[in-house]
Amino acid sequence: MRIQLSDHFTYKRLLRFTLPSIAMMIFTSIYSVVDGLFISQLAGKTAFAAINLVWPIFVIISSIGYMIGTGGTAIVGKTLGEGNRKEADAYFSMLVYIVLLLGVVLGVIGWFVVRPLSRILGAEGQMLSDCVLYGRVLLVALPFFLLQFAIQSFFITAEKPKLGLLVTVVGGVLNMVLDALFIAGFGWGLFGAAFATALSQTIATTTALLYFASKNDSLLHLGKTRFYKKIFFKACANGSSEMVMNIASSVVTILFNYQLLRMIGEDGIAAYGVLMYVGFIFSAIFCGYAMGTAPVVSYQYGAENHTELKNLFRKSMVITLIVGISMIMISELSAAALSDFFVGYDKDLFELTVHALRIFASSFLFTGFNIFGSSFFTALNDGLVSAVISFLRTFVFAVGSVIVLPIIMGINGFWFAIPAAETAALMVTACFLYGNRNKYYYL
C-alpha cells in the first residue's frame, strides 16, 4: 500500500517510508567507498591517500546541490501541504535546471583549480598527479553529481522513495561493476576508478531526469517554469545548514589530512580515510532517515497538523537512540575486519587503523541526534537554527577538537576529535529543540 505524506505514521510505517532513503544514502556513499577499496588494494596507499586528499574539495563543490535539494524540498513539501501542486511543480523544475547550470559552471572552474588546491593541501610528486587525474575526471560529470545530491530529496517528496532507491542502487551496482572492469580488468588504475564513478553517476541521474520529465503518477513533474527569485533564495537559505555541514566537514577533513600528513605521513591519511569511509556509511543511515522524514515534517507543518509533528518527533528520537547504540556495538566488534578489508596488506597501517576506528566509533551515539536536529529545523523552514547547529557541529567544535586534542593527547587526539565535537554539538542541538518546542509544537 502506498504511503502518503498526509498519513499518520506508526513506527512500522515510518521505517517503511524512510528505509528507501536510508538505503539510497548508503548506496550514494558507496560511490567513494568502492573507489577507495579498489584503489587501496590494487594501486597502493599513495593513490589511496591521494583520493582521500582530493575528495573533500569535490564534496565542497557538490554541497551546493545538496543545499538546493534539501532547502527546495522543504519549500516544495510545504507547498504541496498547502494544496498548490502546480506551484510545487514549477518550483521543483526551476531548482533542477539551476543545479544543472551551476554544475557546468563549477565544473569548468574546478578543472583549473584542482592542481593548485591539491598542492596547497600538501600533495607533491606522484600524489599530486593522482589528485589532479582523479579530480578532473569527476569534475567532467559534476552537473550530474550536483543533481544527484539534489534530486534524492525530491523523490521522497514526490512519494516515490522506492523509485529513488532503485535509481541509486542501479548507479551503485554499476559503479562497482565498472570499477572491477576498468581497474582489475583493463588495468586503468586511478583513471578507471574515477571514470567508473563519473559514468555510473551520469547514467543514474539521467534516468531520474527522464522519469520526472515523462508522464508519471508522482506528486512532482519536470516541465516549463521561470526563475522565482524569492523561492530560489529561500531554498538556499533553508538548505544552507546542509551546505554548511558538507563544507565544514570537508574543511575539517582537509585539516585532518594536512596535520596527519605532517605528523605521521601517508599512513595517517590512509587510516583516517578508512575512518571516513566507515563514517560515510554509518552516517548515511542517519542522513537517509532525516531525509526520509523531512518531507513529511514539511507537509504536516504546512498543514498545521501539530499532533502528527509531535508523533514524528518522538518516534524519531527513539529510533535514533536505538540505531546509535547499535552502530557503536557493530563498529567495536568489526573494527579489525573493516580495517583488514581496506588496509590489511600493511601490518603497521592495519594496527593504527583498528586502534583509531575503535575510538572514533563512540561518535555514532551522538551523530544521529545532531543530523536529525539540523534536518528537522530545515524541514520546518527554519534554516537559521539548522545552519547554526551544522556550523557549530561540523566546523567550530570539530576544528577546535582537531587543533587542541592532539596537543594534549598526541596522536590519539586526532581519533578523539570527532567524538568530542559530536558531544559538544549534542548539547547545542538539545538546547534548540527544547527552546523552540512551543514555536513549532512538536513537544
TORVO-208111 format. One record per atom (N, C-alpha, C): residue in one letter; x, y, z. Coordinates in steps of 0.02 Angstrom, whole numbers, padded with zeros to 5 digits, always signed. Layout:
BEGIN
AXYZ...
***
This chain:
BEGIN
M+00042-00060+00000M+00000+00000+00000M+00044+00062+00000R+00025+00110-00041R+00064+00171-00048R+00058+00214+00014I+00116+00236+00039I+00118+00280+00098I+00118+00352+00074Q+00074+00393+00102Q+00069+00463+00082Q+00095+00509+00137L+00114+00569+00117L+00141+00618+00165L+00089+00636+00217S+00026+00631+00200S-00028+00652+00245S-00048+00597+00295D-00017+00538+00290D-00035+00482+00333D-00014+00494+00406H-00045+00455+00451H-00020+00450+00519H+00034+00397+00520F+00091+00412+00551F+00148+00367+00548F+00158+00329+00613T+00149+00263+00609T+00170+00219+00663T+00244+00204+00654Y+00274+00168+00701Y+00345+00150+00693Y+00355+00111+00629K+00311+00063+00616K+00318+00021+00557K+00312+00062+00494R+00262+00106+00491R+00251+00146+00431R+00309+00195+00421L+00334+00223+00476L+00390+00271+00472L+00453+00237+00446L+00467+00177+00470L+00526+00141+00447L+00518+00118+00374R+00458+00098+00356R+00446+00078+00286R+00456+00137+00239F+00433+00196+00261F+00438+00255+00218F+00509+00280+00212T+00547+00276+00267T+00616+00303+00266T+00668+00253+00244L+00652+00189+00245L+00701+00138+00227L+00730+00148+00156P+00689+00164+00106P+00718+00176+00040P+00768+00234+00039S+00754+00288+00075S+00800+00344+00076S+00864+00327+00114I+00858+00285+00166I+00918+00263+00202I+00962+00221+00156A+00930+00174+00122A+00968+00132+00075A+00997+00174+00019M+00960+00224-00003M+00983+00268-00056M+01046+00306-00035M+01047+00331+00026M+01106+00366+00051M+01165+00319+00060I+01151+00258+00082I+01206+00209+00089I+01238+00195+00021F+01197+00184-00029F+01224+00171-00095F+01260+00232-00123T+01236+00291-00106T+01270+00352-00128T+01340+00355-00098S+01346+00337-00035S+01411+00338-00002S+01458+00285-00031I+01429+00234-00060I+01469+00180-00088I+01509+00204-00148Y+01485+00256-00182Y+01522+00281-00240Y+01595+00294-00224S+01607+00329-00168S+01676+00344-00149S+01710+00285-00115V+01671+00247-00075V+01700+00191-00038V+01726+00137-00085V+01688+00122-00137V+01708+00070-00185V+01773+00090-00220D+01776+00154-00241D+01837+00178-00272D+01896+00169-00225G+01886+00188-00162G+01939+00184-00113G+01962+00112-00102L+01915+00066-00100L+01932-00004-00089L+01973-00032-00147F+01951-00021-00208F+01987-00046-00266F+02056-00014-00271I+02059+00052-00261I+02123+00086-00267I+02171+00063-00213S+02147+00056-00152S+02190+00036-00096S+02219-00033-00109Q+02178-00079-00134Q+02201-00148-00144Q+02243-00156-00207L+02228-00119-00260L+02261-00131-00324L+02312-00078-00344A+02307-00017-00314A+02354+00036-00334A+02399+00058-00276G+02384+00036-00215G+02428+00053-00159G+02407+00113-00120K+02443+00125-00065K+02421+00177-00018K+02434+00249-00042T+02481+00258-00090T+02491+00326-00115T+02430+00351-00154A+02405+00309-00199A+02345+00326-00236A+02285+00331-00189F+02282+00285-00140F+02227+00286-00091F+02228+00351-00051A+02288+00372-00030A+02294+00435+00006A+02275+00494-00038A+02291+00490-00103A+02277+00545-00150A+02202+00557-00157I+02163+00503-00166I+02090+00514-00174I+02059+00539-00110N+02086+00519-00053N+02060+00545+00011N+02079+00618+00021L+02135+00639-00009L+02156+00708-00004L+02114+00754-00047V+02097+00731-00107V+02061+00774-00155V+01985+00770-00147W+01960+00716-00118W+01887+00706-00113W+01851+00763-00077P+01879+00790-00022P+01844+00845+00013P+01832+00906-00032I+01878+00919-00078I+01868+00975-00125I+01806+00964-00167F+01798+00903-00190F+01741+00885-00231F+01676+00889-00191V+01678+00868-00128V+01618+00870-00086V+01597+00943-00073I+01646+00987-00063I+01631+01057-00053I+01592+01086-00112I+01615+01071-00172I+01581+01095-00232I+01511+01064-00238S+01507+00999-00226S+01443+00963-00233S+01392+00983-00181S+01415+01012-00126S+01369+01030-00072S+01317+01082-00094I+01332+01117-00148I+01284+01166-00174I+01220+01130-00196G+01229+01072-00229G+01170+01033-00249G+01131+01008-00189Y+01168+00988-00137Y+01135+00964-00076Y+01095+01020-00043M+01124+01080-00044M+01090+01138-00014M+01025+01153-00050I+01027+01156-00116I+00967+01173-00155I+00915+01117-00149G+00939+01055-00147G+00892+00999-00142G+00855+00996-00076T+00892+01000-00021T+00859+00996+00045T+00819+01059+00059G+00846+01117+00042G+00808+01179+00053G+00747+01183+00008G+00755+01161-00054G+00699+01162-00100G+00645+01112-00082T+00666+01055-00055T+00618+01005-00033T+00572+01032+00021A+00600+01070+00068A+00560+01099+00121A+00506+01145+00093I+00524+01184+00042I+00476+01230+00011I+00424+01192-00030V+00448+01145-00071V+00402+01107-00113V+00355+01065-00070G+00381+01034-00018G+00338+00994+00027G+00286+01036+00061K+00305+01095+00085K+00258+01140+00117K+00205+01164+00067T+00227+01177+00004T+00181+01199-00048T+00130+01144-00064L+00153+01082-00066L+00107+01026-00077L+00058+01020-00019G+00082+01029+00042G+00039+01026+00101G-00015+01079+00100E+00000+01135+00068E-00049+01189+00062E-00097+01178+00003G-00085+01124-00035G-00130+01108-00090G-00114+01140-00157N-00054+01168-00165N-00036+01203-00228N+00012+01160-00269R-00014+01111-00304R+00028+01064-00340R+00061+01096-00402K+00025+01141-00435K+00053+01173-00494K+00114+01215-00476E+00110+01252-00422E+00166+01292-00399E+00224+01247-00377A+00208+01192-00345A+00259+01145-00323A+00300+01119-00383D+00266+01102-00438D+00300+01079-00498D+00345+01133-00527A+00321+01194-00527A+00360+01250-00554A+00423+01262-00513Y+00416+01260-00447Y+00474+01270-00403Y+00525+01214-00412F+00499+01153-00415F+00541+01094-00423F+00581+01098-00489S+00547+01114-00543S+00579+01118-00609S+00634+01172-00610M+00618+01230-00582M+00667+01285-00581M+00730+01263-00544L+00723+01231-00487L+00780+01212-00447L+00823+01159-00482V+00792+01113-00517V+00829+01062-00554V+00871+01094-00609Y+00842+01140-00647Y+00878+01172-00702Y+00936+01214-00676I+00926+01247-00621I+00979+01288-00592I+01037+01245-00569V+01022+01189-00539V+01075+01143-00515V+01118+01120-00574L+01086+01101-00630L+01123+01079-00689L+01168+01134-00716L+01142+01194-00719L+01182+01250-00744L+01241+01265-00699L+01230+01264-00634L+01285+01276-00587L+01338+01221-00593G+01316+01160-00606G+01364+01105-00614G+01411+01116-00672V+01385+01142-00727V+01428+01156-00785V+01479+01211-00768V+01456+01265-00739V+01500+01321-00723V+01554+01301-00673L+01534+01268-00620L+01581+01249-00568L+01629+01195-00592G+01606+01152-00637G+01650+01101-00665G+01707+01131-00704V+01693+01183-00744V+01745+01217-00783V+01795+01251-00736I+01770+01286-00685I+01814+01319-00637I+01857+01268-00600G+01825+01214-00578G+01861+01163-00540G+01917+01131-00579W+01908+01123-00645W+01960+01093-00687W+02026+01130-00680F+02023+01196-00675F+02084+01236-00672F+02113+01243-00602V+02072+01237-00551V+02096+01250-00483V+02114+01187-00445V+02099+01127-00472V+02112+01066-00434V+02187+01055-00423R+02229+01073-00470R+02301+01064-00461R+02329+01110-00406P+02318+01176-00411P+02346+01219-00357P+02317+01203-00289L+02253+01184-00286L+02223+01167-00222L+02255+01104-00193S+02267+01054-00235S+02299+00993-00212S+02369+01006-00186R+02404+01052-00220R+02472+01070-00198R+02469+01105-00130I+02420+01149-00121I+02412+01184-00058I+02399+01135-00001L+02361+01082-00016L+02344+01032+00035L+02403+00987+00053G+02458+00994+00018G+02518+00956+00036G+02538+00902-00013A+02500+00894-00067A+02516+00842-00116A+02576+00863-00158E+02619+00816-00172E+02676+00828-00215E+02696+00763-00249G+02735+00770-00303G+02757+00711-00339G+02700+00670-00367Q+02703+00604-00357Q+02652+00559-00384Q+02584+00571-00353M+02583+00588-00288M+02519+00602-00256M+02484+00661-00288L+02521+00713-00306L+02492+00771-00339L+02462+00752-00406S+02499+00713-00445S+02474+00691-00511S+02410+00650-00503D+02409+00606-00453D+02349+00566-00440D+02290+00608-00420C+02301+00659-00379C+02247+00704-00358C+02216+00739-00418V+02258+00765-00462V+02234+00802-00521V+02196+00756-00568L+02223+00697-00580L+02190+00649-00625L+02121+00630-00600Y+02117+00609-00538Y+02054+00587-00508Y+02004+00644-00506G+02026+00703-00485G+01982+00760-00478G+01953+00784-00544R+01994+00787-00597R+01971+00813-00661R+01921+00767-00695V+01931+00702-00688V+01882+00655-00718V+01814+00663-00684L+01813+00670-00618L+01750+00679-00582L+01717+00746-00600L+01757+00797-00610L+01730+00864-00625L+01693+00866-00692V+01712+00823-00738V+01677+00820-00802V+01603+00802-00792A+01590+00760-00742A+01522+00738-00727A+01490+00778-00671L+01518+00836-00654L+01493+00874-00596L+01419+00893-00600P+01392+00913-00659P+01320+00929-00660P+01277+00872-00635F+01295+00811-00652F+01256+00753-00631F+01267+00736-00557F+01327+00749-00532F+01339+00740-00461F+01298+00789-00420L+01298+00852-00440L+01260+00902-00405L+01186+00885-00404L+01161+00864-00461L+01090+00848-00465L+01073+00785-00426Q+01120+00738-00423Q+01108+00678-00384Q+01099+00695-00310F+01140+00741-00285F+01133+00764-00217F+01066+00798-00207A+01043+00836-00257A+00982+00875-00251A+00919+00833-00258I+00920+00786-00306I+00858+00754-00326I+00836+00698-00279Q+00882+00674-00237Q+00864+00621-00190Q+00805+00641-00146S+00808+00702-00120S+00755+00726-00076S+00689+00733-00114F+00693+00753-00177F+00631+00764-00215F+00595+00698-00230F+00631+00643-00236F+00599+00578-00244F+00553+00563-00185I+00577+00580-00126I+00537+00567-00065I+00476+00613-00064T+00486+00677-00080T+00431+00724-00081T+00379+00704-00133A+00401+00673-00187A+00356+00651-00240A+00320+00586-00221E+00332+00562-00159E+00303+00499-00135E+00328+00439-00175K+00390+00444-00198K+00421+00390-00236K+00490+00371-00207P+00494+00359-00142P+00559+00343-00112P+00588+00278-00139K+00545+00229-00154K+00571+00165-00180K+00601+00172-00249L+00572+00216-00290L+00599+00228-00356L+00667+00264-00350G+00671+00311-00303G+00734+00345-00291G+00788+00296-00269L+00767+00248-00227L+00814+00196-00205L+00836+00154-00264L+00790+00134-00307L+00807+00093-00365L+00858+00127-00410V+00847+00191-00424V+00893+00228-00466V+00963+00230-00435T+00965+00242-00369T+01029+00246-00335T+01064+00178-00331V+01025+00125-00319V+01053+00058-00316V+01083+00039-00384V+01046+00054-00437V+01072+00040-00504V+01138+00076-00515G+01141+00139-00494G+01203+00177-00502G+01259+00148-00460G+01243+00127-00398G+01294+00099-00354G+01321+00033-00380V+01276-00011-00402V+01297-00076-00429V+01338-00066-00493L+01315-00020-00535L+01351-00006-00597L+01421+00019-00582N+01426+00061-00530N+01492+00087-00510N+01539+00030-00490M+01513-00017-00451M+01555-00073-00429M+01576-00117-00488V+01529-00130-00533V+01545-00171-00592V+01597-00137-00635L+01588-00072-00647L+01635-00036-00689L+01703-00029-00656D+01704-00022-00589D+01768-00021-00553D+01806-00086-00566A+01771-00141-00558A+01804-00206-00569A+01828-00212-00641L+01787-00189-00689L+01804-00195-00759L+01863-00149-00778F+01858-00085-00758F+01908-00037-00778F+01974-00044-00741I+01970-00059-00675I+02031-00062-00635I+02063-00132-00638A+02023-00183-00619A+02051-00251-00618A+02056-00281-00688G+02005-00268-00730G+02004-00298-00796G+02049-00262-00847F+02038-00197-00855F+02075-00159-00906F+02141-00131-00880G+02150-00131-00813G+02212-00105-00784G+02219-00030-00790W+02163+00006-00788W+02165+00079-00796W+02182+00116-00731G+02186+00080-00676G+02207+00110-00613G+02162+00166-00588L+02193+00220-00567L+02157+00276-00538L+02108+00308-00587F+02128+00313-00650F+02083+00340-00701F+02020+00296-00707G+02029+00231-00705G+01972+00186-00709G+01923+00195-00652A+01950+00206-00591A+01906+00217-00533A+01865+00281-00542A+01898+00334-00563A+01864+00398-00572A+01812+00394-00629F+01832+00362-00684F+01787+00356-00742F+01726+00314-00725A+01736+00260-00686A+01680+00218-00665A+01630+00257-00624T+01655+00297-00577T+01611+00338-00534T+01573+00390-00575A+01609+00425-00619A+01579+00477-00660A+01526+00449-00706L+01541+00393-00739L+01494+00364-00787L+01432+00337-00753S+01441+00300-00698S+01383+00271-00663S+01338+00326-00636Q+01368+00380-00610Q+01328+00435-00583Q+01289+00470-00638T+01321+00479-00696T+01287+00512-00752T+01227+00471-00776I+01235+00406-00781I+01180+00363-00803I+01122+00363-00753A+01139+00358-00688A+01086+00356-00637A+01047+00422-00634T+01082+00478-00637T+01049+00543-00632T+01008+00558-00695T+01034+00539-00753T+00996+00548-00815T+00931+00509-00813T+00933+00449-00785T+00872+00408-00777T+00820+00444-00735A+00843+00476-00680A+00798+00513-00637A+00767+00572-00674L+00806+00607-00713L+00781+00664-00751L+00728+00641-00801L+00741+00587-00835L+00693+00562-00885L+00627+00543-00852Y+00630+00515-00792Y+00569+00496-00757Y+00526+00557-00741F+00556+00607-00711F+00517+00666-00691F+00494+00707-00752A+00529+00700-00808A+00509+00736-00868A+00454+00700-00907S+00442+00637-00891S+00390+00598-00926S+00326+00597-00886K+00273+00569-00915K+00210+00563-00879K+00218+00511-00824N+00199+00528-00763N+00205+00482-00707N+00151+00497-00655D+00145+00454-00606D+00093+00463-00555D+00120+00491-00489S+00179+00522-00492S+00207+00552-00432S+00178+00621-00420L+00197+00652-00364L+00171+00719-00348L+00209+00774-00383L+00266+00758-00415L+00308+00809-00447L+00321+00792-00520H+00323+00845-00561H+00336+00835-00632H+00383+00891-00656L+00430+00871-00699L+00478+00919-00727L+00449+00948-00790G+00448+01014-00795G+00419+01046-00854G+00440+01119-00859K+00397+01159-00890K+00411+01229-00900K+00408+01266-00834T+00448+01317-00829T+00450+01356-00768T+00480+01424-00783R+00491+01463-00732R+00527+01526-00738R+00569+01535-00675F+00607+01588-00674F+00650+01600-00616F+00610+01635-00561Y+00600+01598-00506Y+00567+01626-00447Y+00621+01648-00398K+00639+01711-00403K+00695+01736-00364K+00687+01724-00289K+00628+01740-00263K+00616+01733-00191K+00621+01660-00170I+00592+01616-00210I+00592+01544-00193I+00663+01516-00196F+00701+01536-00247F+00770+01511-00253F+00812+01531-00193F+00809+01594-00174F+00850+01616-00117F+00824+01587-00051K+00759+01576-00047K+00733+01545+00014K+00756+01472+00018A+00758+01438-00040A+00783+01369-00041A+00856+01367-00019C+00895+01414-00043C+00965+01418-00023C+00972+01431+00051A+00929+01475+00077A+00932+01490+00148A+00911+01430+00190N+00857+01396+00168N+00833+01337+00204N+00886+01282+00205G+00918+01273+00148G+00966+01218+00142G+01037+01238+00160S+01047+01299+00183S+01114+01322+00199S+01147+01280+00253S+01106+01254+00299S+01134+01213+00353S+01166+01149+00325E+01133+01118+00275E+01160+01058+00245E+01223+01074+00206M+01223+01132+00172M+01284+01153+00136M+01340+01167+00185V+01323+01202+00239V+01373+01216+00291V+01401+01151+00319M+01357+01103+00330M+01379+01039+00358M+01429+01005+00312N+01414+01003+00247N+01458+00970+00200N+01524+01008+00190I+01520+01074+00185I+01581+01113+00176I+01624+01109+00238A+01593+01118+00295A+01631+01117+00358A+01664+01050+00370S+01627+00996+00358S+01655+00929+00368S+01713+00917+00320S+01707+00945+00259S+01761+00937+00211S+01822+00978+00231V+01810+01038+00256V+01866+01079+00281V+01902+01045+00339V+01862+01015+00383V+01891+00978+00439V+01931+00919+00414T+01905+00884+00363T+01942+00828+00334T+02008+00851+00304I+02006+00909+00270I+02067+00937+00242I+02117+00953+00298L+02092+00981+00353L+02136+00997+00409L+02165+00933+00440F+02122+00882+00448F+02146+00816+00472F+02202+00790+00427N+02189+00790+00361N+02238+00763+00314N+02304+00800+00317Y+02299+00866+00321Y+02360+00907+00323Y+02400+00892+00386Q+02367+00889+00443Q+02401+00876+00506Q+02429+00805+00508L+02390+00757+00485L+02412+00688+00485L+02470+00676+00437L+02467+00709+00378L+02521+00703+00330L+02586+00730+00359R+02579+00784+00397R+02638+00815+00427R+02666+00774+00486M+02621+00744+00526M+02644+00710+00586M+02657+00635+00577I+02619+00603+00533I+02626+00530+00525I+02646+00512+00454G+02623+00550+00405G+02637+00533+00336G+02577+00501+00302E+02590+00464+00248E+02536+00434+00209E+02494+00386+00250D+02525+00352+00299D+02488+00305+00341D+02432+00340+00379G+02446+00401+00403G+02395+00439+00439G+02335+00455+00397I+02347+00477+00334I+02292+00493+00289I+02254+00430+00270A+02290+00375+00258A+02257+00313+00240A+02213+00287+00297A+02238+00290+00359A+02198+00268+00416A+02137+00312+00425Y+02146+00377+00419Y+02089+00422+00425Y+02039+00411+00368G+02065+00392+00309G+02021+00377+00253G+01974+00320+00269V+02000+00268+00303V+01957+00211+00322V+01904+00234+00371L+01924+00277+00419L+01875+00304+00467L+01820+00341+00431M+01839+00380+00381M+01790+00419+00344M+01744+00374+00304Y+01771+00320+00275Y+01728+00275+00237Y+01676+00241+00282V+01699+00218+00340V+01652+00188+00388V+01602+00241+00411G+01627+00302+00423G+01584+00357+00443G+01533+00375+00389F+01555+00373+00325F+01509+00387+00269F+01449+00340+00272I+01463+00276+00279I+01409+00227+00276I+01363+00231+00337F+01393+00236+00397F+01353+00239+00458F+01314+00305+00461S+01346+00360+00444S+01311+00425+00444S+01258+00427+00391A+01268+00389+00336A+01218+00387+00283A+01152+00361+00309I+01154+00316+00359I+01093+00290+00388I+01054+00346+00422F+01090+00387+00461F+01059+00444+00495F+01034+00495+00444C+01077+00510+00394C+01058+00559+00343C+00998+00536+00303G+00997+00471+00287G+00941+00444+00249G+00876+00447+00289Y+00880+00433+00353Y+00820+00438+00395Y+00796+00510+00399A+00843+00556+00410A+00825+00627+00413A+00795+00651+00347M+00825+00628+00292M+00799+00647+00226M+00730+00618+00215G+00719+00557+00238G+00654+00525+00228G+00599+00557+00269T+00615+00581+00329T+00563+00611+00371T+00551+00685+00355A+00601+00718+00325A+00595+00791+00313A+00534+00811+00272P+00520+00778+00215P+00460+00798+00177P+00395+00789+00216V+00393+00737+00259V+00333+00726+00299V+00325+00782+00350V+00382+00801+00381V+00380+00856+00429V+00358+00920+00395S+00386+00934+00336S+00368+00995+00299S+00294+00995+00281Y+00270+00937+00258Y+00199+00931+00239Y+00153+00944+00299Q+00167+00911+00355Q+00125+00918+00414Q+00130+00988+00443Y+00189+01019+00436Y+00197+01088+00459Y+00154+01135+00416G+00155+01123+00350G+00114+01164+00305G+00040+01154+00318A+00021+01092+00337A-00050+01076+00351A-00070+01094+00422E-00022+01118+00463E-00032+01137+00533E-00059+01078+00575N-00034+01019+00560N-00053+00960+00598N-00003+00949+00655H-00013+00983+00710H+00035+00981+00765H+00038+00913+00799T-00017+00878+00800T-00019+00811+00831T+00028+00764+00795E+00028+00765+00729E+00071+00720+00691E+00144+00743+00696L+00157+00807+00702L+00225+00831+00712L+00254+00803+00777K+00215+00804+00829K+00237+00776+00893K+00250+00701+00886N+00207+00667+00852N+00215+00596+00841N+00280+00580+00804L+00293+00617+00751L+00353+00607+00711L+00416+00621+00752F+00415+00674+00790F+00474+00693+00829F+00490+00641+00882R+00440+00620+00920R+00452+00573+00975R+00477+00505+00949K+00446+00481+00896K+00467+00417+00868K+00538+00422+00839S+00553+00478+00811S+00620+00487+00782S+00674+00487+00835M+00660+00515+00893M+00708+00515+00948M+00724+00443+00971V+00672+00403+00976V+00681+00333+00997V+00721+00294+00946I+00703+00301+00883I+00737+00265+00829I+00811+00285+00826T+00825+00349+00831T+00894+00374+00828T+00936+00346+00884L+00908+00343+00944L+00945+00316+01001L+00963+00242+00991I+00914+00203+00970I+00925+00131+00960I+00977+00119+00906V+00972+00156+00851V+01020+00147+00796V+01090+00168+00817G+01096+00222+00855G+01161+00246+00878G+01197+00194+00921I+01161+00166+00968I+01190+00114+01012I+01211+00053+00970S+01170+00033+00924S+01185-00024+00881S+01248-00012+00840M+01256+00048+00815M+01314+00065+00774M+01379+00059+00813I+01378+00082+00875I+01438+00077+00917I+01457+00004+00927M+01409-00037+00942M+01422-00108+00954M+01451-00141+00891I+01421-00127+00834I+01444-00156+00771I+01515-00133+00755S+01529-00069+00765S+01595-00041+00750S+01649-00072+00793E+01635-00078+00858E+01685-00106+00904E+01699-00180+00887L+01648-00217+00870L+01656-00288+00856L+01688-00301+00788S+01679-00256+00741S+01703-00267+00673S+01762-00223+00653A+01792-00188+00702A+01847-00142+00686A+01905-00177+00650A+01924-00235+00674A+01980-00271+00643A+01962-00294+00572A+01901-00320+00564A+01880-00344+00498A+01875-00287+00447L+01848-00230+00469L+01842-00173+00424L+01911-00146+00405S+01956-00143+00453S+02023-00118+00439S+02060-00165+00392D+02053-00229+00403D+02085-00279+00360D+02058-00274+00289F+01994-00259+00283F+01961-00254+00218F+01994-00201+00175F+02014-00145+00206F+02043-00090+00168F+02119-00091+00166V+02151-00103+00223V+02224-00093+00227V+02259-00154+00259G+02231-00213+00251G+02261-00272+00281G+02329-00290+00252Y+02347-00260+00195Y+02411-00276+00163Y+02471-00244+00199D+02458-00199+00245D+02512-00164+00281D+02499-00172+00357K+02542-00210+00391K+02531-00226+00462K+02527-00164+00506D+02576-00119+00499D+02577-00059+00541D+02516-00015+00528L+02499-00007+00466L+02440+00034+00448L+02376+00001+00474F+02373-00065+00470F+02315-00103+00495F+02306-00092+00570E+02359-00098+00609E+02355-00089+00681E+02335-00017+00699L+02363+00031+00664L+02345+00101+00676L+02271+00113+00661T+02245+00084+00608T+02176+00094+00587T+02127+00062+00637V+02143+00002+00660V+02099-00032+00709V+02093+00010+00772H+02149+00034+00797H+02150+00075+00858H+02109+00139+00848A+02120+00172+00791A+02084+00235+00777A+02009+00224+00770L+01990+00170+00736L+01919+00157+00724L+01881+00143+00789R+01912+00108+00836R+01878+00093+00899R+01867+00155+00941I+01909+00204+00935I+01899+00267+00970I+01846+00309+00934F+01853+00313+00869F+01809+00354+00827F+01736+00331+00832A+01725+00266+00842A+01657+00237+00841A+01611+00266+00894S+01639+00291+00948S+01597+00318+01002S+01555+00378+00979S+01576+00410+00925S+01540+00470+00900S+01470+00452+00874F+01460+00389+00854F+01396+00370+00824F+01337+00375+00873L+01351+00376+00937L+01297+00382+00986L+01263+00450+00982F+01302+00502+00961F+01276+00571+00961F+01263+00597+00890T+01296+00569+00841T+01291+00595+00773T+01220+00597+00748G+01181+00544+00760G+01113+00541+00734G+01068+00596+00760F+01074+00612+00824F+01032+00666+00853F+01049+00733+00821N+01114+00745+00809N+01134+00809+00780N+01112+00815+00707I+01118+00761+00669I+01096+00762+00599I+01021+00771+00595F+00984+00734+00636F+00911+00740+00635F+00889+00809+00657G+00921+00836+00710G+00902+00902+00735G+00909+00955+00682S+00966+00955+00647S+00977+01005+00594S+00927+00996+00538S+00916+00934+00516S+00868+00921+00462S+00797+00939+00483F+00780+00927+00546F+00713+00941+00571F+00696+01015+00566F+00744+01058+00583F+00731+01130+00579F+00730+01153+00506T+00769+01121+00462T+00765+01137+00391T+00695+01121+00365A+00669+01063+00385A+00602+01043+00363A+00548+01091+00388L+00561+01122+00446L+00514+01171+00473L+00524+01240+00443N+00567+01244+00392N+00583+01307+00358N+00619+01356+00404D+00655+01330+00453D+00695+01372+00498D+00769+01359+00483G+00791+01386+00426G+00859+01375+00403G+00912+01402+00449L+00896+01456+00486L+00946+01487+00529L+00967+01441+00585V+00918+01414+00621V+00935+01368+00676V+00972+01307+00650S+00948+01281+00594S+00980+01223+00564S+01053+01237+00546A+01064+01297+00518A+01132+01316+00498A+01178+01324+00559V+01152+01352+00613V+01192+01361+00673V+01214+01293+00701I+01167+01246+00704I+01183+01179+00729I+01237+01147+00686S+01229+01150+00620S+01276+01119+00574S+01344+01152+00577F+01345+01219+00580F+01408+01255+00580F+01448+01241+00643L+01414+01243+00700L+01449+01228+00763L+01473+01156+00765R+01430+01111+00742R+01447+01039+00746R+01505+01021+00699T+01498+01039+00636T+01545+01015+00586T+01606+01059+00576F+01604+01120+00604F+01662+01164+00594F+01693+01187+00660V+01655+01226+00699V+01684+01255+00759V+01709+01203+00808F+01665+01157+00826F+01685+01105+00875F+01736+01057+00846A+01728+01039+00782A+01775+00991+00752A+01844+01022+00743V+01847+01083+00719V+01912+01117+00710V+01946+01126+00778G+01907+01149+00826G+01935+01159+00893G+01963+01094+00921S+01927+01039+00911S+01949+00974+00937S+02012+00950+00903V+02015+00957+00836V+02073+00931+00799V+02136+00973+00811I+02127+01035+00833I+02184+01078+00848I+02208+01066+00920V+02160+01062+00966V+02178+01060+01037V+02195+00990+01061L+02154+00940+01044L+02163+00873+01072L+02229+00840+01055P+02255+00846+00992P+02321+00816+00979P+02377+00847+01021I+02369+00910+01040I+02420+00942+01083I+02419+00910+01152I+02359+00894+01176I+02351+00865+01243I+02364+00790+01243M+02339+00755+01191M+02338+00682+01192M+02384+00650+01141G+02418+00690+01100G+02460+00661+01048G+02418+00634+00991I+02441+00580+00959I+02406+00552+00901I+02334+00532+00917N+02322+00507+00977N+02254+00488+00997N+02206+00547+00994G+02232+00607+01001G+02189+00666+00998G+02154+00672+00932F+02185+00648+00877F+02151+00650+00812F+02089+00605+00812W+02096+00547+00841W+02041+00499+00839W+01985+00518+00888F+02001+00555+00942F+01950+00577+00989F+01917+00643+00967A+01943+00675+00916A+01919+00741+00897A+01845+00741+00876I+01826+00694+00833I+01757+00692+00810I+01708+00673+00865P+01722+00622+00906P+01677+00608+00963P+01668+00668+01009A+01722+00705+01021A+01717+00764+01064A+01674+00818+01032A+01682+00828+00966A+01643+00878+00931A+01568+00860+00930E+01553+00796+00919E+01483+00774+00918E+01451+00782+00987T+01489+00770+01040T+01462+00778+01107T+01444+00850+01121A+01489+00896+01103A+01475+00967+01112A+01415+00989+01071A+01411+00964+01009A+01356+00983+00965A+01289+00957+00991L+01289+00899+01024L+01227+00872+01051L+01197+00919+01103M+01239+00951+01143M+01215+00998+01193M+01180+01058+01159V+01209+01081+01104V+01179+01137+01067V+01113+01116+01036T+01112+01057+01004T+01051+01032+00973T+00995+01025+01023A+01011+00998+01081A+00960+00989+01134A+00931+01055+01156C+00974+01105+01162C+00951+01172+01183C+00903+01202+01132F+00919+01196+01068F+00875+01223+01016F+00809+01184+01012L+00811+01119+01019L+00750+01080+01016L+00704+01097+01075Y+00733+01106+01133Y+00693+01123+01192Y+00667+01195+01187G+00710+01241+01164G+00692+01311+01161G+00639+01328+01110N+00633+01287+01056N+00584+01301+01003N+00523+01256+01005R+00515+01219+01061R+00460+01171+01065R+00391+01204+01061N+00384+01265+01089N+00319+01299+01089N+00307+01339+01026K+00359+01349+00987K+00353+01385+00924K+00326+01341+00869Y+00348+01278+00868Y+00328+01233+00814Y+00283+01176+00838Y+00273+01171+00903Y+00225+01122+00932Y+00243+01049+00916Y+00306+01031+00924Y+00325+00961+00913Y+00337+00925+00979L+00328+00961+01035L+00334+00929+01101L+00272+00948+01142
***
